[in-house]
Amino acid sequence: MSNLALHVQSMEANLDQIGRHVTGFPSEDATLAGWLNLVTEGLTTLSEAALSPHDLHQSDFRALVHLFSSADGCAFPGELSACLRQTPANMTRIGNLLVARGLVARTHSTEDRRRVELKITRAGRAFVLALLPRFFPPLRDAFSCLSASEKRTLRELLERLVRAIDGVAAA
């Protein structure tokens, strides 16, 4: 049994216990949240396996891929921080790391010289192109248990859940 499977058993047993002792406990919703957390943990573990030989974290690579996929290869750190849901302090750490490795350069904005942008370098582009394919097999394997129809349904359900969470957070 995998580590995640053991966590599932423990999580569900704990939630059952809580449900027995706490009136109004939303057991089904808590169980779904727990499952989603475990899926996230599992996917993070898969990506970290590809990144750890390069001494990178998922947040570092996500920032680099964001720059790689943007039209001009640039972004302001504040925009990246918001887009990637990173604190400004962690975005500074990520920027420093990527600059130190030569994957990103800090440049002054052409529109406002007082603002600094992060711009992916040629080495950064080459690194993304070399590393990204390593994510494909484990990602395909992880989702191979779902049919194309099930994947579409899962996406639709997750989109609804994200909108609902946004609504709850905004209230």
C-alpha positions in Angstrom: 0.0 0.0 0.0 1.4 3.5 -0.9 2.0 6.2 1.6 -1.0 8.1 0.2 -3.2 5.0 0.6 -2.2 4.8 4.3 -3.0 8.5 4.7 -6.4 7.9 3.2 -7.3 5.3 5.8 -6.0 7.4 8.6 -7.7 10.5 7.4 -11.1 8.8 6.9 -10.8 7.2 10.4 -10.0 10.5 12.0 -12.8 12.3 10.2 -15.3 9.6 11.2 -14.2 10.1 14.8 -14.7 13.8 14.6 -18.1 13.3 13.0 -19.2 11.1 16.0 -18.1 13.8 18.5 -18.9 17.1 16.8 -22.5 18.0 16.0 -23.0 19.4 12.5 -19.5 18.3 11.3 -19.6 18.3 7.5 -18.1 14.9 7.2 -18.6 14.4 3.4 -17.2 17.9 2.6 -14.2 17.4 5.0 -13.5 14.0 3.4 -13.5 15.5 -0.1 -11.2 18.3 1.0 -8.9 15.7 2.5 -8.9 13.7 -0.7 -8.1 16.8 -2.7 -5.2 17.6 -0.3 -3.8 14.1 -0.7 -4.1 14.4 -4.5 -2.2 17.7 -4.4 0.4 16.2 -2.1 0.9 13.3 -4.5 1.2 15.5 -7.6 3.6 17.8 -5.8 5.7 14.7 -4.8 5.8 13.6 -8.4 7.0 17.0 -9.6 9.5 17.4 -6.8 11.1 14.1 -7.9 11.9 15.7 -11.3 13.0 19.0 -9.7 15.1 17.9 -6.8 18.2 16.8 -8.8 18.3 20.5 -9.9 17.8 21.8 -6.4 14.6 23.5 -7.4 11.1 23.5 -5.8 7.8 23.4 -7.6 7.3 27.2 -7.0 10.7 28.0 -8.5 9.9 26.0 -11.7 6.4 27.3 -11.9 7.8 30.9 -12.0 10.3 29.9 -14.7 7.6 28.2 -16.7 5.3 31.2 -16.3 8.0 33.4 -17.8 8.7 30.8 -20.5 5.0 30.8 -21.6 4.5 34.5 -21.5 4.5 36.3 -24.8 7.6 38.5 -24.1 9.2 36.2 -21.4 8.9 39.0 -18.8 6.9 39.7 -15.7 7.0 42.0 -12.7 7.8 40.2 -9.5 4.5 41.5 -7.9 2.5 40.1 -10.8 4.3 36.8 -10.6 3.7 36.7 -6.8 -0.1 37.2 -7.3 -0.4 34.8 -10.3 1.6 32.0 -8.6 0.1 32.7 -5.2 3.5 33.3 -3.6 4.3 35.8 -0.8 6.4 38.7 -1.9 9.2 37.4 0.3 9.1 34.0 -1.4 8.9 35.6 -4.8 12.1 37.5 -4.0 13.8 34.2 -3.0 12.6 32.6 -6.2 13.8 35.6 -8.3 17.2 35.6 -6.6 17.6 31.8 -7.1 16.7 31.9 -10.8 18.9 35.0 -11.4 21.8 33.4 -9.6 21.5 30.3 -11.8 21.4 32.4 -15.0 17.9 31.2 -15.9 16.3 34.7 -15.4 17.7 38.2 -15.6 16.5 41.3 -13.8 15.9 44.2 -16.3 14.4 47.6 -16.0 11.0 48.0 -17.5 10.9 49.7 -20.9 7.8 51.6 -19.8 9.0 52.7 -16.3 12.7 52.5 -15.6 11.9 52.5 -11.8 10.3 49.1 -12.1 12.3 45.9 -12.3 11.1 42.9 -14.4 12.2 39.3 -14.4 13.0 38.1 -17.9 13.8 34.5 -18.9 17.2 34.0 -20.5 18.1 31.7 -23.3 19.6 29.4 -20.7 16.3 29.5 -18.9 14.3 28.6 -22.0 16.7 25.7 -22.8 16.4 24.5 -19.2 12.6 24.5 -19.4 12.6 22.7 -22.8 15.0 20.1 -21.4 13.2 19.5 -18.0 9.5 19.8 -18.9 9.3 16.5 -20.8 10.4 14.7 -17.6 7.1 15.6 -16.1 5.0 14.0 -18.9 5.3 10.2 -18.1 4.4 10.5 -14.4 1.6 12.9 -15.1 0.2 10.7 -17.8 0.6 7.6 -15.6 -1.2 9.4 -12.7 -4.2 10.3 -14.8 -4.3 7.1 -16.8 -6.9 5.7 -14.4 -9.4 8.2 -15.9 -11.1 8.1 -19.3 -11.2 11.2 -21.4 -14.8 11.8 -20.4 -13.9 11.4 -16.7 -11.1 13.9 -17.1 -13.5 16.5 -18.7 -16.0 15.9 -15.8 -13.2 16.2 -13.2 -12.1 19.5 -14.8 -15.6 20.8 -14.8 -16.2 19.8 -11.2 -12.9 21.4 -10.1 -13.7 24.6 -12.0 -17.0 24.8 -10.1 -15.3 24.2 -6.8 -12.7 26.9 -7.5 -15.5 29.4 -8.3 -17.3 28.4 -5.1 -14.2 28.8 -3.0 -13.5 32.2 -4.6 -17.1 33.2 -3.7 -16.7 32.0 -0.1 -13.3 33.8 0.2 -14.8 37.0 -1.2 -17.7 37.0 1.3 
